[in-house]
């Protein structure tokens, strides 16, 4: 007797899916790292790199859209690797992605502590426990991260529809904050485009400046690949997937460029970074719009952090669910909640790992994120190769690995 295939409920609309991708693309670093990007590339060099990086990601997104249309199943890249190259390749791809996705959730959770240290110094820095690699671990900050992760776990546990609506709200606030920051930088008499000079980092060619940041573009745009993880839960035609991914990537590139240019316009950017400010963007927004500018920036940071937690909770749990359904992980991961129709055991597993990680300190988590970032590139590679193979064969010949649609 053939075992009945476990499937997820279709509950995500196009806006939720677009928000899922964009919210996962724009992370904490978008608002914190311009001070590191400017000396490497200069304002124009950075902006061009982000836009070119987005264009390159559109090529990869095209392969994803083809695969989603032909194989609309949870598991995304894992499923594509299984269908194209078999179980062992899928195992490698799946675990690289799972480790990368899992590490991003506590990385965002502990980013709340970093934001707290800027916004309200001392508020969460209580209950000192120990120091790991120079990072002081406080019980108060761990509780802050724990609360955030428990909240988003609860949303996903109750149903992906609720999580999707929350993501849409978060992303609207995120985009609004960026628009206000960009508008303030352009219209405020304090700022000037003259502050963008020199347009490229001194001592480097324009090409070298652009290449310096273009090299990390694949990692800046991690998040649009959360869409294939949710493909099984779309309540609309998968033909719309390409437009949703393209829109998320293009807006993501514009957001990166806008925040960086807004930072550089507040004052001559070389003077800004010469003082080695703890938070260059925060200092720039304070000079541009005072406390109101800092509030807009903090809203953007908070929304970027929470959208990442929300998006990768979904992506990680669906990836583990897909791996369980393919018998790469225990069948336990495929259990669906009888009332909420969610892969609740996979969500519980993700929550447990995410709650443990902050106890090791933020710097240790960032090390793991940096090491596991290669998993995303591996996912891109398998998807593009699977798409190429699919173009040479029809879908029934393609799915020799046995996962595919069925």
Phi, psi and omega in degrees: 000130181286130178291134181292133181286130178278128181231157182266156182284139179276108187220004183256130177265171184302320181295318179299318182292318176298316180295323178301315182290309183296318180296330178280332178291311184277109182247188181305320184296333180302326184260350185248332189267355178308328178295336176271328183285323185300313180293340179277326187228342188079165185301309182289322178300317179294314182299316179296320180298318180295317182291318177294322177299320177297319179297319178296323180291335177296327178295316179293320180298329178298319177296320178298318182296323178295316182291321179296319181296321182273333181224073183281069184233156174294145180116337174051239184304323177301314180295321181293317178296323179296313182293324185273320191234356176098182191296317187291319176295320179297322179299315180296310181299314183299316183286324175300315180293316183300317179294319178296312180297315182299322183288333183291328182297304178292335176298318176290323179299315180284342175296335175298325178294320178297315178298319179299324180292333177279314189282312184223077182305130178090343184296319181250358181272066176229158182074050180304132182250304183189177179239131179238117179053039178086355179262120179281125182264120180246142179298322181299319180289325176296320179294324177297312178297321180297316180300314181299315182290325176294322179298312182286330173299316180299317178301313182289325178298321181283343178145141183294335179299316179295319178295322178295318179295319178298319179297321179298317179296315181299315183291324176300315178294322179297310181295320179298318179298318180293320178298319179293321178295314180294318178296319179297321180293325181283321188265341183288132181294342180289327184273164179202143176293341177296335179291346180282349179283141351289147185292334179238158181299131181301143178084002180232151174285160179301320181295318180296321179297313181295317182296328182301321179265333178298331180296332181259005182305318181302331181275333177291331184260012174302129180139323177296336180282005170284340181300312180297334178295333182258006188304327182291343185254010176290134175258024181220173182295137179288353176295339181277353187299318182301313181299320181295316179293316179301314181296319179295317182292315181297313179295322177300316179297319179295321179296313178303313182294320182297313181296318181292315179293323178297322177295317184287338184277345185295322177202166178311120193296333177292325176293322181299310184280343179297327179281359181047058180294149178298322181222094184299317181296320179297317179295320181294316181292327177294319179291325183285310187232011179069210182298329180296320178297321178294323177298313178303316181295318180295322176298316178300315179297313181298317179293322178296320180294309185290327178293327177293316178300312182297311183296318184277342168298314179295309185299315183293315182295322179289325176296314179296322176300314179296321178293324177292321181294331178272005178069019174278331172243163178304150181300342179307325183289347183264000182294130181254136180296130184296335182260316188263352178057040178243152177284072194293330179287324174296321177296320179297317178300313179300318180298314182300312179298319182293326180285332180284321188304316182301338179291345179269357179092149185296321183296322178295321179295318180297324175301316180295317178301315181297318180291322184276353181300333178297337179299326178294317178297324178294321176298317176301315184298312181295322180295315180294320179292322178294322178295320177298315179297321179297324181293339180268346182223165172278166188297330181290325177286327184298314191281053181288340179287344175094358181273286174040228182268352189220000000 
